[in-house]
Amino acid sequence: MPIFTLLKTPDEVAAAWAERDVRQQILDAYAAAETRGARAAARLEAMAYDQANPLASSLVAELDTQPAPIAA
């Protein structure tokens, strides 16, 4: 007889914190970028995030409000 495991979905609060953490990781990667390539990679990740989450506020727009990091 097969055994089934009930998978619990996160509640709204846990999902909101997880989304915040992902957004912050992308913002931190952009701010810490030491090269143009690293900055571009963070920006591409922000674009992918925006495309995957059309109902969320734009992460690319949030990057545009920050001063560009100094990159070599």
C-alpha positions in Angstrom: 0.0 0.0 0.0 1.5 3.4 -1.0 2.2 5.9 1.7 1.2 9.5 1.1 2.7 12.5 2.7 0.7 15.6 3.2 2.6 18.7 1.9 1.8 21.8 3.7 1.7 25.0 1.7 3.1 28.1 3.4 0.6 30.5 4.8 0.4 34.1 3.4 2.8 35.5 6.0 5.5 32.9 5.3 5.1 33.4 1.6 5.4 37.2 2.0 8.6 36.9 4.0 10.0 34.5 1.5 9.2 36.9 -1.3 10.8 39.8 0.6 14.0 37.7 1.1 14.3 36.9 -2.6 13.8 40.6 -3.5 16.4 41.6 -0.9 18.9 39.1 -2.2 18.7 40.5 -5.7 19.0 44.1 -4.4 22.0 43.2 -2.3 23.6 41.4 -5.3 23.2 44.6 -7.3 24.5 46.8 -4.6 27.5 44.6 -4.0 28.4 44.2 -7.7 32.0 44.9 -8.3 31.9 44.4 -12.1 29.6 45.4 -14.9 28.9 41.7 -15.5 27.8 41.2 -11.9 25.6 44.3 -12.0 24.1 43.1 -15.3 23.5 39.6 -13.9 21.6 41.1 -10.9 19.6 43.3 -13.3 18.7 40.3 -15.4 17.6 38.4 -12.3 15.4 41.3 -11.4 13.9 41.3 -14.9 13.2 37.6 -14.6 11.7 38.1 -11.1 9.4 40.9 -12.5 8.3 38.6 -15.4 7.5 35.7 -13.0 5.7 38.0 -10.6 3.6 40.5 -12.6 1.4 41.4 -9.7 4.3 42.4 -7.5 5.9 45.9 -7.6 8.7 46.1 -10.2 12.1 45.2 -8.8 13.8 46.7 -11.9 12.1 50.0 -11.0 13.4 49.7 -7.5 16.9 49.1 -8.8 16.6 52.2 -11.0 15.9 54.4 -7.9 19.2 53.3 -6.3 22.5 54.9 -7.3 24.5 52.6 -9.5 27.3 50.9 -7.7 30.8 51.8 -8.7 32.0 48.9 -10.9 35.4 48.4 -12.5 
